[in-house]
Amino acid sequence: MANHSQLGFQDASSPIMEELIEFHDHALMVALAICSLVLYLLALMLMEKLSSNTVDAQEVELVWTILPAIVLIMLALPSLQILYMMDEIDEPDLTLKAIGHQWYWSYEYTDFKDLSFDSYMLPTTDLPLGHFRLLEVDNRIVIPMESPIRVIVTADDVLHSWAVPSLGVKTDAIPGRLNQTSFITTRPGIFYGQCSEICGANHSFMPIVVESVPLTDFENWSSLLTS
């Protein structure tokens, strides 16, 4: 969960988010190198008296053609790798269907019979002490830790977006269409997200809460709801 005045990302809780943070740092270092080079050349031009009668400089033209191409390749290759990783869904252990409504989420565990519920934001008056305002819900999503999870996302009325930053997932919920994403949680914990598509007056009151627990705890939780 992000903290007050935090400048960086939330703590990564999935392999995809770890890769995204590494790519962000990689791209930032490339941008820093480019800015440093530009500032150095600018300072050189302002502080030094440069005079040249050069009309044709094939070597210089070759350098400023090849160098940007190398920089773009350095950014494109890891980016494509992460994109393929995000689209890869290989034999999930659990499938969860998330349906966006104005203004709440409903969930269906398709691997279980009659395991579904609605998830509404808890109003401030009902919020337990120490919980997060505008982020807590009455029914959390509970998933087994270290298990591949597939999430099928759709909407019942208007466009929504199912997003949990610490898991590195964000998928548009479109009426009449099924989108899907996947993730694996690497540690137990409670992860917060929100609807990330403006969907009406109460758009900011559609939180998402994912609770990652050991497999035995998940089995106990699911058996209680289906019994």
C-alpha positions in Angstrom: 0.0 0.0 0.0 1.3 3.5 -0.9 2.2 5.7 2.1 1.7 9.5 2.6 4.3 11.5 0.6 5.6 8.3 -1.1 7.3 9.1 -4.4 7.9 5.5 -5.7 5.7 2.6 -6.6 3.8 0.4 -4.2 5.7 -2.7 -3.0 5.5 -5.3 -5.7 3.5 -8.3 -4.8 3.6 -10.2 -8.1 6.3 -11.1 -10.6 4.8 -8.9 -13.2 4.9 -5.8 -11.0 8.6 -6.6 -10.1 9.4 -6.7 -13.8 7.5 -3.4 -14.4 9.4 -1.7 -11.6 12.7 -2.9 -13.1 11.7 -1.7 -16.5 10.8 1.7 -15.1 14.2 2.0 -13.5 15.9 0.9 -16.7 14.0 3.5 -18.8 14.7 6.1 -16.2 18.5 5.5 -16.4 18.3 5.7 -20.2 16.4 9.0 -20.0 18.9 10.3 -17.5 21.9 9.4 -19.8 20.2 11.2 -22.7 19.4 14.3 -20.6 23.0 14.4 -19.3 24.4 14.2 -22.8 22.1 17.0 -24.1 23.0 19.3 -21.1 26.7 18.6 -21.6 26.6 19.5 -25.3 24.5 22.6 -24.5 26.9 23.8 -21.8 29.8 23.1 -24.2 28.2 25.3 -26.9 27.5 28.1 -24.5 30.9 28.1 -22.8 33.3 27.3 -25.6 33.9 29.2 -28.9 33.4 26.5 -31.5 34.2 27.3 -35.1 34.3 24.9 -37.9 34.2 25.0 -41.7 32.9 21.4 -41.9 30.4 21.0 -44.7 30.1 17.2 -44.8 30.5 15.0 -41.7 29.5 11.5 -42.5 30.8 10.2 -39.2 28.7 12.5 -37.1 25.5 11.7 -39.2 26.2 8.0 -38.8 26.6 8.4 -35.0 23.4 10.3 -34.5 21.5 7.8 -36.6 22.8 4.6 -35.0 22.8 5.9 -31.4 19.0 6.6 -31.2 18.3 3.3 -32.9 20.3 1.5 -30.2 18.5 3.4 -27.5 15.1 2.5 -28.9 16.1 -1.2 -29.1 17.3 -1.1 -25.4 13.8 0.2 -24.5 11.8 -2.0 -26.9 13.2 -5.5 -26.1 12.4 -5.5 -22.3 9.1 -3.8 -23.0 8.0 -6.5 -25.4 9.1 -9.2 -23.0 6.9 -7.8 -20.3 4.0 -7.4 -22.7 4.2 -11.1 -23.6 4.5 -12.0 -19.9 1.3 -10.0 -19.1 -0.7 -11.7 -21.9 0.5 -15.2 -21.0 -2.2 -17.2 -19.1 -1.0 -20.8 -18.5 -3.2 -23.3 -16.7 -4.6 -21.1 -13.9 -5.4 -22.7 -10.6 -8.4 -20.3 -10.0 -10.6 -18.3 -12.3 -12.3 -15.2 -11.0 -14.9 -13.1 -12.9 -15.1 -9.4 -12.0 -18.2 -7.5 -13.1 -18.3 -3.7 -12.9 -21.5 -1.9 -12.0 -22.4 1.7 -11.1 -20.8 1.8 -8.5 -19.7 -1.5 -7.1 -18.1 -4.7 -8.2 -19.5 -8.2 -8.2 -17.4 -11.4 -8.2 -17.9 -15.0 -9.3 -15.6 -17.9 -8.5 -16.3 -19.9 -11.6 -14.5 -23.0 -10.3 -17.0 -23.3 -7.4 -20.7 -23.7 -7.4 -22.7 -20.8 -6.0 -19.6 -18.8 -4.9 -20.3 -15.2 -5.8 -20.9 -11.9 -4.0 -21.1 -8.1 -4.4 -18.4 -5.9 -3.1 -19.4 -2.4 -1.9 -17.2 0.3 -0.4 -17.6 0.7 3.3 -19.0 4.1 4.3 -16.9 6.2 6.6 -19.5 5.7 9.4 -19.0 1.9 9.4 -15.2 2.0 9.0 -13.4 0.1 11.7 -10.6 1.9 13.5 -7.3 1.7 11.6 -8.8 0.9 8.2 -8.4 2.9 5.0 -11.0 5.5 4.1 -12.6 5.0 0.6 -10.6 1.8 0.1 -12.2 -0.8 2.4 -15.1 -3.0 1.2 -17.6 -5.2 2.8 -16.5 -8.3 0.9 -12.9 -8.9 -0.1 -11.6 -11.0 -2.9 -9.8 -13.9 -1.3 -7.2 -15.8 -3.3 -4.6 -18.5 -2.6 -1.0 -17.3 -2.4 1.5 -18.4 -5.0 -1.2 -19.8 -7.3 -1.8 -18.6 -10.9 -5.1 -16.6 -10.9 -7.0 -15.7 -14.1 -9.4 -12.7 -13.8 -12.1 -12.3 -16.4 -13.3 -8.7 -16.5 -16.5 -7.2 -17.9 -19.1 -4.6 -17.1 -22.9 -4.5 -16.7 -23.6 -0.8 -17.6 -20.7 1.5 -18.6 -16.9 1.3 -19.0 -15.0 0.5 -15.8 -11.4 -0.7 -15.2 -10.3 -3.3 -12.7 -6.8 -2.3 -11.4 -4.6 -3.3 -8.4 -1.3 -1.4 -8.7 0.8 -3.6 -6.3 -0.1 -6.7 -8.4 0.6 -4.9 -11.7 -2.8 -5.5 -13.2 -5.2 -3.1 -14.9 -7.9 -4.4 -17.3 -10.8 -2.5 -18.9 -14.3 -3.7 -18.1 -16.4 -3.2 -21.2 -20.1 -4.1 -21.4 -20.7 -7.1 -23.7 -17.0 -8.0 -23.9 -14.8 -10.3 -21.8 -11.2 -9.2 -21.1 -8.8 -11.2 -19.1 -5.6 -10.9 -17.1 -3.6 -13.0 -14.8 -1.3 -12.7 -11.8 0.4 -14.6 -9.0 0.8 -13.2 -5.5 4.2 -13.8 -4.0 3.3 -13.1 -0.4 0.3 -13.0 1.9 -1.3 -9.6 2.4 -4.1 -7.2 1.5 -3.8 -5.3 -1.7 -5.9 -2.3 -2.6 -7.0 -1.0 -6.0 -9.8 1.1 -7.5 -11.8 1.5 -10.7 -9.5 3.3 -13.0 -11.9 4.4 -15.7 -14.2 7.4 -15.1 -17.6 5.8 -14.9 -20.0 8.4 -13.4 -20.6 10.5 -10.3 -19.5 7.9 -7.8 -16.5 6.6 -9.8 -14.1 7.2 -6.9 -16.2 5.0 -4.6 -15.4 1.6 -6.3 -12.5 0.2 -4.4 -11.0 -3.2 -5.0 -9.5 -5.3 -2.1 -7.6 -8.5 -2.8 -6.6 -10.7 0.2 -3.8 -13.2 -0.5 -3.8 -16.1 2.0 -2.2 -19.6 2.2 -4.0 -22.3 0.4 -5.4 -24.0 3.5 -7.0 -20.7 4.6 -8.5 -20.2 1.2 -10.0 -23.7 1.3 -11.5 -23.0 4.7 -12.9 -19.6 3.5 -14.4 -21.1 0.3 -16.0 -24.0 2.2 -17.7 -21.6 4.6 -19.3 -19.7 1.8 -20.4 -22.7 -0.2 -21.7 -24.8 2.7 
